[in-house]
């Protein structure tokens, strides 16, 4: 494995993917689900989202989610981890 670590690691990817899928399926059975967000459509909701950055944008109103940086999760409709997102902000004219 030291001679070709990258090719050796690739051999194990299907097993890791299978383990990940099993973990996700078991978490879903227990009521954990991802907070679904549609970028450039959904508005920031401080209960479900944490705005980590504002991006100047004159095409969208303030607070529209532009990008999901880290996914958030719910447990039985309670926030387990808020989604971290970038949101739009109108340009401010400095005169």
DRENTORKOL-3810 file (N, C-alpha, C; in nm, 4 decimals):
REM DRENTORKOL-3810
@n.u->0.0817; n.v->-0.1180; n.w->0.0000; ca.u->0.0000; ca.v->0.0000; ca.w->0.0000; c.u->0.0872; c.v->0.1259; c.w->0.0000
@n.u->0.2063; n.v->0.1191; n.w->0.0583; ca.u->0.2947; ca.v->0.2355; ca.w->0.0592; c.u->0.3457; c.v->0.2682; c.w->-0.0805
@n.u->0.3588; n.v->0.1675; n.w->-0.1654; ca.u->0.4089; ca.v->0.1928; ca.w->-0.2995; c.u->0.3055; c.v->0.2668; c.w->-0.3845
@n.u->0.1790; n.v->0.2281; n.w->-0.3751; ca.u->0.0714; ca.v->0.2916; ca.w->-0.4514; c.u->-0.0480; c.v->0.3163; c.w->-0.3598
@n.u->-0.0355; n.v->0.4107; n.w->-0.2676; ca.u->-0.1417; ca.v->0.4299; ca.w->-0.1689; c.u->-0.2746; c.v->0.4724; c.w->-0.2304
@n.u->-0.2690; n.v->0.5520; n.w->-0.3367; ca.u->-0.3934; ca.v->0.5999; ca.w->-0.3960; c.u->-0.4727; c.v->0.4856; c.w->-0.4596
@n.u->-0.4060; n.v->0.3985; n.w->-0.5342; ca.u->-0.4766; ca.v->0.2881; ca.w->-0.5993; c.u->-0.5270; c.v->0.1872; c.w->-0.4962
@n.u->-0.4511; n.v->0.1677; n.w->-0.3886; ca.u->-0.4947; ca.v->0.0761; ca.w->-0.2831; c.u->-0.6186; c.v->0.1314; c.w->-0.2117
@n.u->-0.6194; n.v->0.2608; n.w->-0.1887; ca.u->-0.7331; ca.v->0.3224; ca.w->-0.1196; c.u->-0.8593; c.v->0.3131; c.w->-0.2054
@n.u->-0.8443; n.v->0.3270; n.w->-0.3360; ca.u->-0.9605; ca.v->0.3186; ca.w->-0.4264; c.u->-1.0303; c.v->0.1831; c.w->-0.4168
@n.u->-0.9542; n.v->0.0783; n.w->-0.3903; ca.u->-1.0132; ca.v->-0.0558; ca.w->-0.3790; c.u->-1.1129; c.v->-0.0620; c.w->-0.2640
@n.u->-1.0930; n.v->0.0220; n.w->-0.1622; ca.u->-1.1784; ca.v->0.0179; ca.w->-0.0431; c.u->-1.2963; c.v->0.1141; c.w->-0.0494
@n.u->-1.3006; n.v->0.2006; n.w->-0.1504; ca.u->-1.4078; ca.v->0.2990; ca.w->-0.1602; c.u->-1.5478; c.v->0.2360; c.w->-0.1640
@n.u->-1.5713; n.v->0.1274; n.w->-0.2401; ca.u->-1.7058; ca.v->0.0689; ca.w->-0.2390; c.u->-1.7494; c.v->0.0226; c.w->-0.0994
@n.u->-1.6571; n.v->-0.0311; n.w->-0.0223; ca.u->-1.6910; ca.v->-0.0754; ca.w->0.1131; c.u->-1.7261; c.v->0.0434; c.w->0.2013
@n.u->-1.6492; n.v->0.1523; n.w->0.1914; ca.u->-1.6792; ca.v->0.2720; ca.w->0.2695; c.u->-1.8126; c.v->0.3330; c.w->0.2274
@n.u->-1.8398; n.v->0.3333; n.w->0.0985; ca.u->-1.9668; ca.v->0.3858; ca.w->0.0480; c.u->-2.0837; c.v->0.3030; c.w->0.1015
@n.u->-2.0682; n.v->0.1729; n.w->0.1055; ca.u->-2.1725; ca.v->0.0853; ca.w->0.1583; c.u->-2.1955; c.v->0.1128; c.w->0.3072
@n.u->-2.0873; n.v->0.1299; n.w->0.3831; ca.u->-2.1008; ca.v->0.1604; ca.w->0.5263; c.u->-2.1708; c.v->0.2943; c.w->0.5464
@n.u->-2.1328; n.v->0.3943; n.w->0.4672; ca.u->-2.1955; ca.v->0.5263; ca.w->0.4764; c.u->-2.3451; c.v->0.5164; c.w->0.4478
@n.u->-2.3811; n.v->0.4435; n.w->0.3427; ca.u->-2.5229; ca.v->0.4280; ca.w->0.3077; c.u->-2.6003; c.v->0.3586; c.w->0.4191
@n.u->-2.5397; n.v->0.2594; n.w->0.4829; ca.u->-2.6058; ca.v->0.1910; ca.w->0.5946; c.u->-2.6262; c.v->0.2846; c.w->0.7127
@n.u->-2.5264; n.v->0.3668; n.w->0.7423; ca.u->-2.5382; ca.v->0.4629; ca.w->0.8522; c.u->-2.6493; c.v->0.5629; c.w->0.8219
@n.u->-2.6518; n.v->0.6165; n.w->0.7011; ca.u->-2.7550; ca.v->0.7127; ca.w->0.6617; c.u->-2.8937; c.v->0.6495; c.w->0.6716
@n.u->-2.9070; n.v->0.5261; n.w->0.6234; ca.u->-3.0364; ca.v->0.4575; ca.w->0.6284; c.u->-3.0817; c.v->0.4360; c.w->0.7732
@n.u->-2.9905; n.v->0.3980; n.w->0.8613; ca.u->-3.0248; ca.v->0.3773; ca.w->1.0022; c.u->-3.0607; c.v->0.5087; c.w->1.0709
@n.u->-2.9906; n.v->0.6159; n.w->1.0386; ca.u->-3.0249; ca.v->0.7466; ca.w->1.0949; c.u->-3.1632; c.v->0.7918; c.w->1.0484
@n.u->-3.1943; n.v->0.7681; n.w->0.9214; ca.u->-3.3268; ca.v->0.8021; ca.w->0.8694; c.u->-3.4360; c.v->0.7231; c.w->0.9409
@n.u->-3.4102; n.v->0.5968; n.w->0.9705; ca.u->-3.5072; ca.v->0.5151; ca.w->1.0448; c.u->-3.5342; c.v->0.5727; c.w->1.1833
@n.u->-3.4324; n.v->0.6372; n.w->1.2413; ca.u->-3.4459; ca.v->0.6956; ca.w->1.3754; c.u->-3.5034; c.v->0.8368; c.w->1.3714
@n.u->-3.5320; n.v->0.8888; n.w->1.2522; ca.u->-3.5951; ca.v->1.0189; ca.w->1.2398; c.u->-3.5039; c.v->1.1330; c.w->1.2026
@n.u->-3.3790; n.v->1.1039; n.w->1.1666; ca.u->-3.2866; ca.v->1.2097; ca.w->1.1253; c.u->-3.3036; c.v->1.2311; c.w->0.9749
@n.u->-3.3205; n.v->1.3577; n.w->0.9364; ca.u->-3.3298; ca.v->1.3882; ca.w->0.7937; c.u->-3.2601; c.v->1.5205; c.w->0.7645
@n.u->-3.2164; n.v->1.5339; n.w->0.6411; ca.u->-3.1449; ca.v->1.6538; ca.w->0.5973; c.u->-3.2433; c.v->1.7697; c.w->0.5812
@n.u->-3.1986; n.v->1.8906; n.w->0.6172; ca.u->-3.2790; ca.v->2.0100; ca.w->0.5917; c.u->-3.2659; c.v->2.0403; c.w->0.4425
@n.u->-3.3767; n.v->2.0347; n.w->0.3715; ca.u->-3.3758; ca.v->2.0570; ca.w->0.2268; c.u->-3.3770; c.v->2.2067; c.w->0.1984
@n.u->-3.2895; n.v->2.2490; n.w->0.1086; ca.u->-3.2771; ca.v->2.3895; ca.w->0.0713; c.u->-3.2661; c.v->2.3987; c.w->-0.0800
@n.u->-3.3415; n.v->2.4929; n.w->-0.1379; ca.u->-3.3294; ca.v->2.5202; ca.w->-0.2804; c.u->-3.2606; c.v->2.6561; c.w->-0.2962
@n.u->-3.1307; n.v->2.6550; n.w->-0.3299; ca.u->-3.0574; ca.v->2.7812; ca.w->-0.3443; c.u->-3.1224; c.v->2.8733; c.w->-0.4473
@n.u->-3.1142; n.v->3.0029; n.w->-0.4230; ca.u->-3.1674; ca.v->3.1109; ca.w->-0.5044; c.u->-3.3197; c.v->3.1127; c.w->-0.5063
@n.u->-3.3822; n.v->3.0325; n.w->-0.4194; ca.u->-3.5282; ca.v->3.0324; ca.w->-0.4056; c.u->-3.5662; c.v->3.0498; c.w->-0.2596
@n.u->-3.5075; n.v->2.9686; n.w->-0.1732; ca.u->-3.5441; ca.v->2.9693; ca.w->-0.0315; c.u->-3.4862; c.v->3.0902; c.w->0.0413
@n.u->-3.5652; n.v->3.1409; n.w->0.1342; ca.u->-3.5272; ca.v->3.2552; ca.w->0.2177; c.u->-3.4619; c.v->3.2037; c.w->0.3455
@n.u->-3.3679; n.v->3.2809; n.w->0.3997; ca.u->-3.3025; ca.v->3.2474; ca.w->0.5257; c.u->-3.4072; c.v->3.2371; c.w->0.6362
@n.u->-3.4012; n.v->3.1298; n.w->0.7134; ca.u->-3.4869; ca.v->3.1098; ca.w->0.8298; c.u->-3.3918; c.v->3.0780; c.w->0.9444
@n.u->-3.3815; n.v->3.1684; n.w->1.0409; ca.u->-3.2803; ca.v->3.1525; ca.w->1.1459; c.u->-3.3022; c.v->3.0293; c.w->1.2327
@n.u->-3.4197; n.v->2.9681; n.w->1.2258; ca.u->-3.4423; ca.v->2.8441; ca.w->1.3009; c.u->-3.3676; c.v->2.7278; c.w->1.2351
@n.u->-3.3660; n.v->2.7261; n.w->1.1012; ca.u->-3.3066; ca.v->2.6154; ca.w->1.0260; c.u->-3.1685; c.v->2.6462; c.w->0.9683
@n.u->-3.1368; n.v->2.7747; n.w->0.9525; ca.u->-3.0151; ca.v->2.8141; ca.w->0.8814; c.u->-2.9304; c.v->2.9093; c.w->0.9639
@n.u->-2.8007; n.v->2.9014; n.w->0.9417; ca.u->-2.7055; ca.v->2.9954; ca.w->0.9999; c.u->-2.6336; c.v->3.0643; c.w->0.8842
@n.u->-2.6522; n.v->3.1952; n.w->0.8726; ca.u->-2.5863; ca.v->3.2708; ca.w->0.7659; c.u->-2.4412; c.v->3.2938; c.w->0.8069
@n.u->-2.3500; n.v->3.2358; n.w->0.7324; ca.u->-2.2082; ca.v->3.2521; ca.w->0.7655; c.u->-2.1411; c.v->3.3547; c.w->0.6758
@n.u->-2.2153; n.v->3.4004; n.w->0.5733; ca.u->-2.1579; ca.v->3.4972; ca.w->0.4807; c.u->-2.2707; c.v->3.5671; c.w->0.4056
@n.u->-2.2519; n.v->3.6966; n.w->0.3774; ca.u->-2.3444; ca.v->3.7712; ca.w->0.2930; c.u->-2.2716; c.v->3.8083; c.w->0.1651
@n.u->-2.3396; n.v->3.7883; n.w->0.0527; ca.u->-2.2807; ca.v->3.8158; ca.w->-0.0772; c.u->-2.3650; c.v->3.9241; c.w->-0.1452
@n.u->-2.3006; n.v->4.0317; n.w->-0.1879; ca.u->-2.3740; ca.v->4.1381; ca.w->-0.2548; c.u->-2.4355; c.v->4.0855; c.w->-0.3839
@n.u->-2.5668; n.v->4.1147; n.w->-0.4007; ca.u->-2.6402; ca.v->4.0642; ca.w->-0.5160; c.u->-2.7597; c.v->4.1561; c.w->-0.5392
@n.u->-2.7643; n.v->4.2232; n.w->-0.6542; ca.u->-2.8747; ca.v->4.3137; ca.w->-0.6852; c.u->-2.9913; c.v->4.2433; c.w->-0.7533
@n.u->-2.9757; n.v->4.1179; n.w->-0.7887; ca.u->-3.0812; ca.v->4.0459; ca.w->-0.8587; c.u->-3.1814; c.v->3.9805; c.w->-0.7638
@n.u->-3.1399; n.v->3.9508; n.w->-0.6401; ca.u->-3.2260; ca.v->3.8824; ca.w->-0.5446; c.u->-3.2464; c.v->3.9690; c.w->-0.4211
@n.u->-3.3608; n.v->3.9519; n.w->-0.3529; ca.u->-3.3813; ca.v->4.0275; ca.w->-0.2286; c.u->-3.2846; c.v->3.9829; c.w->-0.1193
@n.u->-3.2715; n.v->4.0663; n.w->-0.0164; ca.u->-3.1874; ca.v->4.0308; ca.w->0.0983; c.u->-3.2332; c.v->3.8992; c.w->0.1597
@n.u->-3.1363; n.v->3.8189; n.w->0.2022; ca.u->-3.1665; ca.v->3.6986; ca.w->0.2780; c.u->-3.2029; c.v->3.5757; c.w->0.1980
@n.u->-3.1902; n.v->3.5812; n.w->0.0656; ca.u->-3.2154; ca.v->3.4610; ca.w->-0.0151; c.u->-3.0904; c.v->3.3741; c.w->-0.0088
@n.u->-3.1093; n.v->3.2463; n.w->0.0136; ca.u->-2.9957; ca.v->3.1537; ca.w->0.0238; c.u->-2.9326; c.v->3.1351; c.w->-0.1139
@n.u->-2.8034; n.v->3.1622; n.w->-0.1223; ca.u->-2.7301; ca.v->3.1472; ca.w->-0.2476; c.u->-2.6572; c.v->3.0137; c.w->-0.2565
@n.u->-2.6064; n.v->2.9679; n.w->-0.1420; ca.u->-2.5241; ca.v->2.8462; ca.w->-0.1421; c.u->-2.5299; c.v->2.7795; c.w->-0.0050
@n.u->-2.5346; n.v->2.6471; n.w->-0.0048; ca.u->-2.5260; ca.v->2.5701; ca.w->0.1193; c.u->-2.3795; c.v->2.5338; c.w->0.1394
@n.u->-2.3220; n.v->2.5795; n.w->0.2491; ca.u->-2.1816; ca.v->2.5517; ca.w->0.2780; c.u->-2.1697; c.v->2.4201; c.w->0.3546
@n.u->-2.2554; n.v->2.4002; n.w->0.4552; ca.u->-2.2619; ca.v->2.2745; ca.w->0.5310; c.u->-2.4078; c.v->2.2379; c.w->0.5518
@n.u->-2.4407; n.v->2.1133; n.w->0.5260; ca.u->-2.5780; ca.v->2.0672; ca.w->0.5400; c.u->-2.6230; c.v->2.0705; c.w->0.6861
@n.u->-2.7532; n.v->2.0864; n.w->0.7040; ca.u->-2.8134; ca.v->2.0814; ca.w->0.8365; c.u->-2.9046; c.v->1.9600; c.w->0.8466
@n.u->-2.9394; n.v->1.9224; n.w->0.9704; ca.u->-3.0186; ca.v->1.8013; ca.w->0.9919; c.u->-3.1253; c.v->1.8226; c.w->1.0985
@n.u->-3.2363; n.v->1.7518; n.w->1.0820; ca.u->-3.3466; ca.v->1.7530; ca.w->1.1769; c.u->-3.3571; c.v->1.6169; c.w->1.2423
@n.u->-3.4027; n.v->1.6155; n.w->1.3668; ca.u->-3.4356; ca.v->1.4919; ca.w->1.4368; c.u->-3.5781; c.v->1.5079; c.w->1.4853
@n.u->-3.6694; n.v->1.4326; n.w->1.4227; ca.u->-3.8125; ca.v->1.4434; ca.w->1.4545; c.u->-3.8578; c.v->1.5890; c.w->1.4502
@n.u->-3.8237; n.v->1.6585; n.w->1.3420; ca.u->-3.8618; ca.v->1.7976; ca.w->1.3159; c.u->-3.8012; c.v->1.8996; c.w->1.4122
@n.u->-3.7041; n.v->1.8610; n.w->1.4911; ca.u->-3.6272; ca.v->1.9533; ca.w->1.5748; c.u->-3.4878; c.v->1.9657; c.w->1.5128
@n.u->-3.4333; n.v->2.0866; n.w->1.5145; ca.u->-3.3025; ca.v->2.1083; ca.w->1.4526; c.u->-3.1941; c.v->2.0393; c.w->1.5343
@n.u->-3.1255; n.v->1.9482; n.w->1.4693; ca.u->-3.0115; ca.v->1.8798; ca.w->1.5287; c.u->-2.8848; c.v->1.9612; c.w->1.5003
@n.u->-2.8752; n.v->2.0100; n.w->1.3759; ca.u->-2.7629; ca.v->2.0948; ca.w->1.3324; c.u->-2.8172; c.v->2.1869; c.w->1.2243
@n.u->-2.8022; n.v->2.3169; n.w->1.2427; ca.u->-2.8496; ca.v->2.4133; ca.w->1.1431; c.u->-2.7618; c.v->2.4095; c.w->1.0182
@n.u->-2.8231; n.v->2.4352; n.w->0.9037; ca.u->-2.7477; ca.v->2.4457; ca.w->0.7787; c.u->-2.6680; c.v->2.5753; c.w->0.7803
@n.u->-2.5461; n.v->2.5711; n.w->0.7329; ca.u->-2.4651; ca.v->2.6911; ca.w->0.7193; c.u->-2.4731; c.v->2.7349; c.w->0.5740
@n.u->-2.5133; n.v->2.8616; n.w->0.5542; ca.u->-2.5422; ca.v->2.9087; ca.w->0.4191; c.u->-2.4827; c.v->3.0459; c.w->0.3927
@n.u->-2.4686; n.v->3.0767; n.w->0.2631; ca.u->-2.4353; ca.v->3.2107; ca.w->0.2167; c.u->-2.5652; c.v->3.2732; c.w->0.1669
@n.u->-2.5893; n.v->3.4000; n.w->0.2026; ca.u->-2.7143; ca.v->3.4662; ca.w->0.1650; c.u->-2.6869; c.v->3.5938; c.w->0.0858
@n.u->-2.7890; n.v->3.6373; n.w->0.0132; ca.u->-2.7784; ca.v->3.7584; ca.w->-0.0674; c.u->-2.7952; c.v->3.8834; c.w->0.0181
@n.u->-2.7327; n.v->3.9909; n.w->-0.0287; ca.u->-2.7432; ca.v->4.1209; ca.w->0.0361; c.u->-2.7362; c.v->4.2270; c.w->-0.0714
@n.u->-2.8285; n.v->4.3213; n.w->-0.0688; ca.u->-2.8272; ca.v->4.4297; ca.w->-0.1670; c.u->-2.7030; c.v->4.5164; c.w->-0.1493
@n.u->-2.6506; n.v->4.5661; n.w->-0.2586; ca.u->-2.5364; ca.v->4.6569; ca.w->-0.2515; c.u->-2.5803; c.v->4.7868; c.w->-0.1876
@n.u->-2.4961; n.v->4.8410; n.w->-0.1047; ca.u->-2.5236; ca.v->4.9685; ca.w->-0.0400; c.u->-2.4434; c.v->5.0765; c.w->-0.1095
@n.u->-2.5161; n.v->5.1785; n.w->-0.1612; ca.u->-2.4462; ca.v->5.2898; ca.w->-0.2256; c.u->-2.3842; c.v->5.3780; c.w->-0.1202
@n.u->-2.2541; n.v->5.4004; n.w->-0.1308; ca.u->-2.1831; ca.v->5.4863; ca.w->-0.0363; c.u->-2.1580; c.v->5.6214; c.w->-0.1046
@n.u->-2.2320; n.v->5.7205; n.w->-0.0601; ca.u->-2.2173; ca.v->5.8537; ca.w->-0.1224; c.u->-2.1637; c.v->5.9511; c.w->-0.0245
END
